[in-house]
């Protein structure tokens, strides 16, 4: 249960970093959430991580 809470926290934190334009921090938090390897990570929309990578590259 604790791992799931940490993973969700990292995902939401990534969204905040994306909105602030801090794409490196967003990517770092998403990578940590993915490391936890919970089923919820796989079912959560990956559109935010795509947005972070695209914005960092200027796409």
N, C-alpha and C positions, 0 to 999 in steps of 0.2 A: 504494500500500500504506500509506504513512504517513497519508494522509487517512482511510483506513478505520480505522486504529488510533485516531486522534484522535476520529473520530466515535463509535466504540464506547466510548471513555473518557468522552466527554460523556454518552452514554446511561446508563452505569453510575453516573456521578456524579449524574445527575438522580435516579436511584432512591435514592441515599443521601440526597439533599436532601429527597425526599418523605418518607422514613422519619424524618427529623429534624424535619419540619414546616416546612421552609424552601421554600415553594412558589414564591416568586419566583425563587430561585436554580435550582430544578428546571426551571422554564419557560425561564429564560435558557439553561441548558445544552442542553435539548432543541431550542430554536430554533437554536442553533449547530450541533448535529448535523444538523438538517434543512437548514441552509444548505449544508453540504458536498455534499448532493445525490447521495449514493451509493445504489445499488440496495438495499443492506442496510437503509437507513433506512426505505424503503418496505415492506420485508418484516418489519421488527421490529414487535412488538406496540405499538400506540399506547395501550394501556390505562393505562400509567404517566402519560403526559401528560394523559390524561383525568382520572386520579385527582388530579393536581396542581391542575388547573383547578377541579375540583369541590370539593376540600378548601379551596382558597383562597376560593371563593364560599360555603362553608359548606353545600354541597348534601349 
